[in-house]
Amino acid sequence: MYYFIATLILICTSLIALSIGRYDIDYHQIYNLLIALIKGDPIDEKLRYILFEVRLPRVILAIFVGAALGVAGASFQAIFRNPLASPDILGVASGAGFEAALALLFGLNIVFLSSLAFAFGILTLFLTLIVARDMDNRIMIILGGIIISALFQSLISILKYIADPQDTLPAITYWLLGSLSISNISQLIFGCIVMTLGIVITLIFRWKHNLLMLDDNEAKSLGLNIRQIRILLILSSTLLVSSSVSICGIIGWVGLVIPHIARLIIGSNNALVLPFSMLIGAIFMIIIDTLSRSISSEEIPISILSAIIGAIFFIVILYRSKGVMKL
């Protein structure tokens, strides 16, 4: 029942998002445009451009990015048995962000920027695992991620310091703040394919997240290969995070807050929490993106709104749980 309601809400918010913006489009116009396209009649090119080249790609990307970050956050919180774990806990977002800033500094186009940011996000994970050394120690992996994240954040600051303040610096700053604005359809398709792959892998092993919540010795006694499953799930979540960052920039709070909202609604069974986090994350991201492009004359970077709304949600969650975070 919860899944049906969440899916219905997702469909409704997607349709509403297509009509809302600085240029309002009512559903009668959308219907007439679709009928004209089917019949081959003359169409309003401005309406077609806004609907099919601006808003629809953003709505599709919002669905995939929200779902990816929601699933990645829920997976990481189970893998590390930490309610405060988020998709950027292993430094992947910072690594991909550094490479994107470097690409902007050298004037590379958006396709190179996205491709290299994705590759560098994967590389950052391996750097984190090398620093951690012990694959069976969750604390060491988290500490390795914190170290690598701090290193790349420092390198990003250096790039900002040496960037041209009139041209390159604003581009780097705006990109790192996150946006779902996309002009390259092939980039959108590639990102969605990678995110789908990561989501599918994670959901296939969704029930094993409950076993990862057990003590390692208990999980091993049940026949679970802890190291193999943990590395596989970390890799799949890294695919989700790096592909998201490579297209949209760094978007915080989504992967932290959404799994907690899912648990409040559907309970603590990770086999249910992961797919529900996917739906809630998609809904949340569509709402955030619609607000970012419609509440002012200039688009507000999406990470600003996600942080504000995410923090409010988290305060409510803490209040309802009386300060006790449960997985």
BELSUL-V862278 format. One record per helix or strand of 3 or more residues. SS is the DSSP state (h for helix, s for strand). FROM is the first residue (numbers start at 1). LEN is the number of residues. Records with the same first field share a line. If there is no record, write none. Layout:
SS = FROM-LEN  FROM-LEN
This chain:
h = 2-18  27-13  45-35  92-14  110-23  138-25  168-10  185-20  208-5  216-6  226-23  254-13  270-25  302-19
